[in-house]
Amino acid sequence: METLQVRDFWNNALRDLGKIGVAYIMITVGAWLVFMILIPQLIMLDYSFRPMLALRDIGGPKDVWTLKNYLVFFTNKLHMAIFFKTIWSSLIVTSAALAICYPIAFYLAKVARGGKVGLLMLGLIIPYWINELLRLFAWQIILADSGIMNQLLIFLGIIADPINFRAGNGAVVLGMTYAYILFMVFPIYNVMESLDRNQLDAARDLGASWLRIHRKIVIPYAKPGIAVGCTMTFMLAAGTVAAPQLLGSPSSFWFTQVINTNFECANWNQGAAYATLLMLLCMIFMFIMLKIFKVGLKELTQ
Amino acid sequence: MKSSKSIFRIVFGAYLALFFAYMFLPLIFMTIIAFNANEVPQITPWKGFTFMWFGELAKDEQMWNALLNSFIVAFAVVAISVPIGLGGALLLTRLQFKARDFVYGVLVSPILTPGIILGISTFLFWDSYMNVPGGLWTAILGQATFITSYCMLLIMSRAQRFDLTQEEAAFDLGATHGQVFWKITLPFLRPALISSVALAFMQSFDNYNTTLFAIGVEQTLPIYIGTKLRSFISPAMNALAVVFIALTIIGAITYEYRRRRELIKTG
């Protein structure tokens, strides 16, 4: 039975695409899958389960699998605190981006018409094309001690002395929300665009309030888009190196910076273990999103 | 009823204005500062209009070297990602097999993986198992890992709308697989292939997270910017931002112009 299916598969494939076509697909996708996706990931995992050794000990009796690198994390209070802070701050970034972008996406998809949509889309895409670091740099300038934000607040009499925005997490969170906001707008917009306007009109004619229309029609429809937007934003926020580097201070260390430090100290094994933890975090978040919004992985990436 | 609607419109208009101010004001500040003779990148005190920061940027050899590397990496990523993305798209749209959903999940997983993980894993694999130290090659492969997924999704979304009867007709008329591919399939996929070239190029050119961990001591433009911004901040970086902004606006306008002309042509 099984072999019959396999044979059917090859026969169909050869009939539709020819020998060269099938070979092309198998070679390209095979190389990508094996040498770029699977093996590097497995090697990182392998690294994370091995102790850091001197060169002469590698392959020797000391080179065995161990949980040591992971135990280091659970005994290091500082690293754990940074890890949880990273989660917490990334959640703030994600919710802020969702709150800001939902109305924009809805407006673009269902309210604005014709040329206005094109113009607004252009307005969204232009900042998105400018390098992430330069977008963060803009906020570095604005939030500097002598920057525009402090000058404005002093001018308005709200504060007397400049605030050091970079001391806490505030600047990092603010800058990241700015830098990643578009990863939230586009997925939601893409899904909402195909929502039938007549449904909204019908609901309105029947007297539904706009809050109810959104709760009962728009949000359920936009679920896959919201799930993609949240997953992407959270992943980018938790995985960012640039934002804390440019907008943070030593007191607002990010988990990615801990990973970076490990690699800079040539402790690749520890770094690999921490990187694995970060990846697990993002995977867990994604599965929570899939569960909450009841969408499949396939809808997620459409 | 009427008045509540107009209030809503005003409130939303204000929100929209605020949102775009939030998007654009930082870029506008950054642009103005690029022309301020003050060596601290701030608007005040204004020390006079100057082009000197552009000159300083142009004199920076490190920048030119990083720019060249960025081009090399981006071209290589395009050369890897688009053909593989095409292969993946054909695999998932044209072939029926049981594990299809699973394979799909694995092939899109790089998009959902934090960039630094891709950089680290690519670096570890090539450095320790292939004896290739971190450099442009590892940066190219690390980036291509997830950029290929984007290309695949882009090509897939068009390939799904392909009318298979066209191919069948060609086969009935005696066309070979090669002829069908070059005369029917490829022309149909052309727009998606062109967009995936553009997307791959831009994604590569902008990439920081993956590159940072994979590239070793070499520099691409984003790595150069990151190093500069962490050490001594000079308005030369504002000048670079202005170049980026100008190119982006020109690119966006040409794109929009061509799109409109295309719309008029197709009616």
Chai-1 contact restraints between the chains, C-beta under 6 A:
chainA,res_idxA,chainB,res_idxB,connection_type,confidence,min_distance_angstrom,max_distance_angstrom,comment,restraint_id
A,F9,B,F97,contact,1.0,0.0,6.0,A-B,restraint_1
A,A13,B,L95,contact,1.0,0.0,6.0,A-B,restraint_2
A,D16,B,R94,contact,1.0,0.0,6.0,A-B,restraint_3
A,G18,B,H177,contact,1.0,0.0,6.0,A-B,restraint_4
A,G21,B,H177,contact,1.0,0.0,6.0,A-B,restraint_5
A,I25,B,G87,contact,1.0,0.0,6.0,A-B,restraint_6
A,I25,B,L90,contact,1.0,0.0,6.0,A-B,restraint_7
A,I25,B,L91,contact,1.0,0.0,6.0,A-B,restraint_8
A,T28,B,P83,contact,1.0,0.0,6.0,A-B,restraint_9
A,T28,B,I84,contact,1.0,0.0,6.0,A-B,restraint_10
A,T28,B,G87,contact,1.0,0.0,6.0,A-B,restraint_11
A,V29,B,G87,contact,1.0,0.0,6.0,A-B,restraint_12
A,V29,B,G88,contact,1.0,0.0,6.0,A-B,restraint_13
A,V29,B,L91,contact,1.0,0.0,6.0,A-B,restraint_14
A,W32,B,I84,contact,1.0,0.0,6.0,A-B,restraint_15
A,W32,B,T148,contact,1.0,0.0,6.0,A-B,restraint_16
A,M36,B,T145,contact,1.0,0.0,6.0,A-B,restraint_17
A,I39,B,F125,contact,1.0,0.0,6.0,A-B,restraint_18
A,P40,B,S121,contact,1.0,0.0,6.0,A-B,restraint_19
A,P40,B,T122,contact,1.0,0.0,6.0,A-B,restraint_20
A,P40,B,F125,contact,1.0,0.0,6.0,A-B,restraint_21
A,Q41,B,S121,contact,1.0,0.0,6.0,A-B,restraint_22
A,I43,B,L124,contact,1.0,0.0,6.0,A-B,restraint_23
A,I43,B,F125,contact,1.0,0.0,6.0,A-B,restraint_24
A,M44,B,S121,contact,1.0,0.0,6.0,A-B,restraint_25
A,M44,B,L124,contact,1.0,0.0,6.0,A-B,restraint_26
A,Y47,B,L124,contact,1.0,0.0,6.0,A-B,restraint_27
A,I104,B,F19,contact,1.0,0.0,6.0,A-B,restraint_28
A,L122,B,A252,contact,1.0,0.0,6.0,A-B,restraint_29
A,L122,B,E256,contact,1.0,0.0,6.0,A-B,restraint_30
A,G123,B,F20,contact,1.0,0.0,6.0,A-B,restraint_31
A,I126,B,T248,contact,1.0,0.0,6.0,A-B,restraint_32
A,I126,B,A252,contact,1.0,0.0,6.0,A-B,restraint_33
A,P127,B,M23,contact,1.0,0.0,6.0,A-B,restraint_34
A,W129,B,T248,contact,1.0,0.0,6.0,A-B,restraint_35
A,I130,B,F244,contact,1.0,0.0,6.0,A-B,restraint_36
A,I130,B,I245,contact,1.0,0.0,6.0,A-B,restraint_37
A,I130,B,T248,contact,1.0,0.0,6.0,A-B,restraint_38
A,N131,B,D206,contact,1.0,0.0,6.0,A-B,restraint_39
A,N131,B,P222,contact,1.0,0.0,6.0,A-B,restraint_40
A,N131,B,F244,contact,1.0,0.0,6.0,A-B,restraint_41
A,L133,B,P222,contact,1.0,0.0,6.0,A-B,restraint_42
A,L133,B,I225,contact,1.0,0.0,6.0,A-B,restraint_43
A,L133,B,G226,contact,1.0,0.0,6.0,A-B,restraint_44
A,L134,B,A241,contact,1.0,0.0,6.0,A-B,restraint_45
A,F137,B,L229,contact,1.0,0.0,6.0,A-B,restraint_46
A,A138,B,P26,contact,1.0,0.0,6.0,A-B,restraint_47
A,A138,B,M30,contact,1.0,0.0,6.0,A-B,restraint_48
A,I141,B,P41,contact,1.0,0.0,6.0,A-B,restraint_49
A,S146,B,Q42,contact,1.0,0.0,6.0,A-B,restraint_50
A,M235,B,P114,contact,1.0,0.0,6.0,A-B,restraint_51
A,G239,B,P114,contact,1.0,0.0,6.0,A-B,restraint_52
A,G239,B,G115,contact,1.0,0.0,6.0,A-B,restraint_53
A,G239,B,I116,contact,1.0,0.0,6.0,A-B,restraint_54
A,V241,B,N209,contact,1.0,0.0,6.0,A-B,restraint_55
A,V241,B,L212,contact,1.0,0.0,6.0,A-B,restraint_56
A,A242,B,Y208,contact,1.0,0.0,6.0,A-B,restraint_57
A,Q245,B,R230,contact,1.0,0.0,6.0,A-B,restraint_58
A,L246,B,L229,contact,1.0,0.0,6.0,A-B,restraint_59
A,T256,B,I116,contact,1.0,0.0,6.0,A-B,restraint_60
A,A275,B,I117,contact,1.0,0.0,6.0,A-B,restraint_61
A,A275,B,I120,contact,1.0,0.0,6.0,A-B,restraint_62
A,L278,B,P114,contact,1.0,0.0,6.0,A-B,restraint_63
A,M279,B,I117,contact,1.0,0.0,6.0,A-B,restraint_64
A,C282,B,P114,contact,1.0,0.0,6.0,A-B,restraint_65
A,L297,B,G105,contact,1.0,0.0,6.0,A-B,restraint_66
A,T301,B,V108,contact,1.0,0.0,6.0,A-B,restraint_67
